[in-house]
Amino acid sequence: MKPPPFDYTAPGRVADVLALLADEEREAKVIAGGQSLIPMLNMRLARPEVLVDITRIPELSRSHVDADGALHLGAAVRQAAAAADPVVRKGWPLLAAAIRHIGHPQIRNRGTVCGSLAHHDPAAELPSAALALDARFEIAGPGGTRTVAAEDFFVSTFQTALEADELLTEVVFPPQAGPGWAFEELTRRHGDFATVGVAVLLGRSAADGTVERARVVFCGAGPVPVRCTAAEDALTGTDGGEQAQAAAAEAVLAGLNPPSDVHAGARYRREAAAVLLTRACTAALERRR
């Protein structure tokens, strides 16, 4: 299947991209890796008149760590490049692990981190990782730039806080707190979107080794990444062992309200989420030690 006709342009400045997006006479869409947009074009789910390629803008292809220790990934940074970066793997291993679950190498070689986040398929791995890591999104628009926290960025299925005339220029990840981390997911086949998945962070207290900070975020469990604070409360202040994990799993079974679709029913997703949480907690504890 071929996409509908469109014009293509590759500007060299962010200002030029914003001018094209602000054109009220022709609908324009940003393209970087195209791993989400091109299938939508082929299936006629989107019909933009202009595709705006942002990969020729140097600052959008850069990644760096700032003076505060936060990781900045530009809008055109490829998923494979981020996952293979020693800085990311050492400082943000949860992010690197989530990326490795995305599709296949061919997809990760072309797809971008920001592209997946801006597309926001609720079954995708990166939105849940971004919420677990308290990421923030730097957005440029006709009125200037603004910053949006991860908890406010994801609005609903395929919907974010991005306006049609705005560009996500970079995503910023604060230093990953605590050495205990894990990303687990259930898929029908290798490379598929997750039926359900979970990102877990367990921060250890320096005084007695108990879980001082817990973060539990599910993908495939709702129209946005779902943070399960009840499970976090069940883990916080404990040793994170079997009893705490059982309590956290019970909180998931009681509080998670995933959707039913052709891939899985709500009950199946809920029970799978509880099992994945237990696995993720066990793996996070091993890494924490």
Residue pairs with C-beta under 8 A, 6 or more apart in sequence:
1 42
1 43
2 42
3 38
3 41
3 42
4 41
4 44
4 47
6 41
6 48
6 49
6 50
6 51
7 26
7 49
7 50
7 51
8 50
8 51
8 53
9 20
9 50
9 51
9 52
9 53
10 52
10 53
10 55
10 56
11 17
11 20
11 52
11 53
11 54
11 56
11 57
12 56
12 57
13 57
14 57
14 59
14 60
14 140
14 167
14 169
17 30
17 52
17 54
17 57
17 167
18 140
18 141
18 142
18 165
18 166
18 167
20 28
20 50
20 52
21 28
21 30
21 52
21 164
21 165
21 166
21 167
22 142
22 165
23 50
26 49
26 50
27 47
27 48
27 49
27 50
28 48
28 49
28 50
28 51
28 52
29 37
29 46
29 48
29 50
29 51
29 52
30 51
30 52
30 54
30 118
30 167
31 37
31 38
31 51
31 52
31 53
31 54
32 53
32 54
32 55
32 75
32 76
32 112
32 114
32 115
33 78
33 79
33 110
33 111
33 112
33 115
34 110
35 103
35 107
35 110
35 111
35 115
35 116
36 111
36 115
36 116
36 119
36 121
37 46
37 51
37 119
40 46
41 47
41 48
54 60
54 75
54 76
54 167
55 61
55 76
57 76
59 74
59 169
60 74
60 75
60 76
60 77
60 169
60 170
61 74
61 76
61 77
62 72
62 74
62 77
63 71
63 72
63 73
63 74
63 77
63 81
63 82
63 85
63 87
63 88
64 71
64 72
65 71
65 72
65 87
65 91
66 72
68 174
69 91
69 174
69 175
70 172
70 173
70 174
70 175
71 87
71 88
71 91
71 92
71 95
71 172
71 173
72 170
72 171
72 172
73 82
73 113
73 114
73 170
73 171
73 172
73 173
74 114
74 169
74 170
75 112
75 114
75 115
75 167
75 168
75 169
75 170
76 112
76 114
77 112
77 113
77 114
78 108
78 109
78 110
78 111
78 112
78 113
79 99
79 102
79 107
79 108
79 109
79 111
79 112
79 113
79 116
80 99
80 105
80 108
80 109
82 88
82 95
82 96
82 99
82 113
83 89
83 96
83 99
83 100
83 108
85 96
88 95
88 96
89 96
91 175
91 176
92 133
92 173
92 176
93 176
93 181
93 287
94 129
94 132
94 133
94 176
94 181
94 182
94 183
94 199
94 201
95 129
95 133
95 173
95 176
97 181
97 182
97 183
98 125
98 126
98 128
98 129
98 183
98 199
99 108
99 113
99 125
99 126
100 108
101 125
101 183
101 185
101 194
101 197
102 108
102 111
102 116
102 124
102 125
102 126
103 111
103 191
104 191
107 191
113 126
113 171
114 168
114 170
114 171
116 124
116 125
116 126
116 127
117 126
117 127
117 130
117 137
117 153
117 160
117 168
117 171
118 160
118 162
118 168
119 158
120 127
120 154
120 157
120 158
120 159
120 160
120 224
121 127
121 157
121 158
121 193
122 154
122 157
122 219
122 220
122 221
122 222
122 223
122 224
122 225
123 193
123 194
123 195
123 197
123 219
123 220
124 193
124 194
124 219
125 183
125 185
125 194
125 197
125 219
127 150
127 154
127 219
127 224
127 225
128 197
128 198
128 199
128 217
128 218
128 219
128 225
128 226
129 183
129 199
129 217
130 150
130 153
130 171
130 173
130 225
131 150
131 151
131 154
131 199
131 217
131 225
131 227
132 199
132 200
132 201
132 215
132 216
132 217
132 227
133 150
133 173
133 174
133 176
133 201
134 149
134 150
134 173
134 174
135 149
135 150
135 171
135 172
135 173
135 174
136 147
136 148
136 149
136 150
136 171
136 172
136 174
137 147
137 148
137 149
137 150
137 153
137 161
137 168
137 170
137 171
137 172
138 145
138 146
138 147
138 168
138 169
138 170
138 171
138 172
139 145
139 146
139 147
139 148
139 161
139 162
139 166
139 167
139 168
139 169
140 166
140 167
140 169
141 163
141 165
141 166
141 167
142 165
145 169
148 161
150 225
151 227
152 161
153 160
153 161
154 160
154 161
154 224
154 225
155 161
155 224
156 223
156 224
157 223
162 168
176 201
177 201
177 203
177 213
178 201
178 202
178 203
178 204
178 212
178 213
178 288
179 204
179 287
179 288
180 200
180 201
180 202
180 203
180 204
180 211
180 240
180 284
180 285
180 287
180 288
181 200
181 201
181 202
181 284
181 287
182 199
182 200
182 279
182 280
182 281
182 282
182 283
182 284
182 287
183 197
183 198
183 199
183 200
183 280
184 197
184 198
184 200
184 276
184 277
184 279
184 280
184 283
185 194
185 195
185 196
185 197
185 198
185 219
185 220
185 276
186 194
186 195
186 196
186 197
186 272
186 276
187 193
187 194
187 195
188 195
188 263
193 220
194 219
194 220
195 220
195 263
195 264
195 268
195 269
195 272
196 218
196 219
196 220
196 221
196 258
196 264
196 269
196 272
196 273
196 276
197 218
197 219
197 220
197 276
198 216
198 217
198 218
198 219
198 273
198 276
198 277
198 280
199 215
199 216
199 217
199 218
199 219
199 280
200 214
200 215
200 216
200 277
200 280
200 281
200 283
200 284
201 213
201 214
201 215
201 284
202 211
202 213
202 214
202 235
202 240
202 281
202 284
202 285
202 288
203 211
203 212
203 213
203 214
204 210
204 211
204 212
204 288
205 211
205 212
209 239
210 237
210 238
210 239
210 240
211 235
211 236
211 237
211 238
211 239
211 240
211 244
212 236
212 237
213 236
214 231
214 232
214 233
214 235
214 236
215 227
215 232
216 227
216 228
216 231
216 232
216 235
216 248
216 277
217 225
217 226
217 227
217 228
218 225
218 226
218 227
218 228
218 256
218 258
218 273
219 225
219 226
220 258
220 269
221 256
221 257
221 258
221 259
221 269
221 273
222 257
222 258
222 259
223 259
226 256
226 258
228 251
228 252
228 255
228 256
228 277
230 251
230 252
230 254
230 255
231 248
231 249
231 251
231 252
231 255
231 277
232 248
233 251
234 244
234 247
234 248
234 250
234 251
235 244
235 245
235 247
235 248
235 281
238 244
240 281
240 284
240 285
240 288
241 285
244 281
245 277
245 278
245 281
245 282
246 278
248 277
248 278
248 281
249 274
249 275
249 277
249 278
250 274
252 270
252 273
252 274
252 277
253 270
253 271
253 274
256 269
256 270
256 273
257 266
257 270
258 266
258 269
258 270
258 273
259 266
259 269
260 266
260 269
264 272
